[in-house]
Amino acid sequence: MIIEKVMNAPSPRTALAAFADGTGPFLLESAERNGGFGRFSFAGVDPFLTLATRGRGIEVHQAGEKRVHEGDPWEEIRRRLSRFQGQAGTDGRDIPTPFPAGAVGFFSYDLCRQLERIGERARDDLDLPDVCLSFHDAVVTWDHESGETWVASTGFPLDGPAGRRRAMKRARDLARRLESARQEEPSIPGLSNSLLSTFSRQEYVEAVARAKDLIAAGDMFQVNLSQRFSMPTTESGRAIYNRLAVTNPAAFAAYFPTPCGAEVVSASPERFLRISGSRMETSPIKGTRPRGATPAEDRHLAEELKGSEKDRAELTMIVDLMRNDLGRVARFGSVRVAEFPALTSHATVHHLHGTVVARLAEGKDVVDVLRASFPGGSITGAPKVRAMEVIEDVEPVRRGVYTGSIGYLSCSGEVDLNIAIRTILVKNGQASFSVGGGIVADSDPEKEYEETLHKGRGIGAALGLQL
């Protein structure tokens, strides 16, 4: 593995612009550093392999060719990661980045159908893979704590002297592109009055009321319901990302293009899963208030959220759910709540979150953790399977990437994945994004609708919308 420090490195977004002429440029950006989150940003281009799965169908894009076969998507991911980690691992070296190389991409919410029997009633109008991962042998890392930038390159899939030559060539190529990068100013979005939603206001209010009836009947304790907005666009996802990172900065922001022509743009503030060594961590969010128009109003809204029994009860349920999920793959007695409740304030909203940590059991890996905990409980409800069944019944379309996860699986064994909220999909001249909230027994249907608009305003601003 070749690791080189980059002097006078451009910003992550500027680097993404420099990579735009390549294949599959990605960016995982800590556009906001808040509450201990968001130390690193990562970028790369020209993956040597991209893996996309749908049901048991598996597509492998490599060297300009596409190969299709059937199999267990989880085992395919495990096999690819194991080979990469075995050949391109760090050999016990102390390296300055948790993600020197590896897989980056998304796990769609709809992957849950590979884990649980929840039915298939919602329309699949987005036509996306369940999983899309691009494997990169070279990655740029920005350490926002130290102010340093690094290029790491493994030479994979080659090894030996040929691999080292490839690693050196790839590192030099990325460094050259960084040196030639030029900053781009975010463009001004065109205004649109063609916004469509999967629900009218009244339909969403009625859906919340229906969910409350099921909760009152003892069917479940909580369910997350969402609506999707869509509008025509002539812009690239990268242009939209550049604005979104300004209007709605987030610790787990991402830009990722897919082989099917879709671009994923995310400004998520929520971590789903981090694995470092044997340590696992999840930080579910529950509870939202808009930012105030004045400092006094802003403080009032933050204090109101911290003192809300309803929001604290919601967070308690989801923290307990995530404790149980991690407990399925954790060492006995290692699961604990490290932080509860904590307030984080973002550009457009305040949130409450909790943090659960655990130690990974011997013989378990990231695939086992994902199978035990995906999708994140904060965006399903509790009990999880029943909540997902209700989501399938009530929401008219499949969620796609929304409320799945975006992030990386490193050749070093480290993993960091977000919950894909505040996420825009750009495909076939359409930009779409979903917003939702947790419904409990004492939810007010009208207020729940308004909360979805609060959450959507930062996204809407990047698209030229006023929600």
Buried (B, 14 or more C-beta within 10 A) or exposed (E): BBBBEBEEBBBBBBBBBBBEEBBBBBBBBBBBBBBEBBBBBBBBBBBBBBBBBBEEBBBBBBEEEEEEEEEEBBEBBBEBBEBBBEBBBBEEEEBBBBBBBBBBBBBBBBBBBBBEEBEEEBEEBBEBBBBBBBBBBBBBBBBBEEEBBBBBBBBBBBEEEEBBEBBBBBBBBBBEBBEEBEEBEBEEBEEBEEBEBBBEBEBBBBBBEBBBEBBEEEBBBBBBBBBBBBBEBEBBBBBBBBBBBBBBBBBBBBBBBBBBEBBBBBBBBBBBBBBBEBEBBBBBBBBBBBBBEEEEEBEEBBEEBBEBEBBBBBBBBBBBBBBBBBBBBBBEEBBEBEBBBBBBBBBBBBBBBBBBBBBBBEEBBBBBBBBBBBBBBBBBBBBBBBBBBBBBBBBBBBBBBBBBBBBBBBBBBBBBBBBBBBBBBBBEEBBBBBBBBBBBEEBEBEEBBBBBBBBBBBBBBBBBBEB
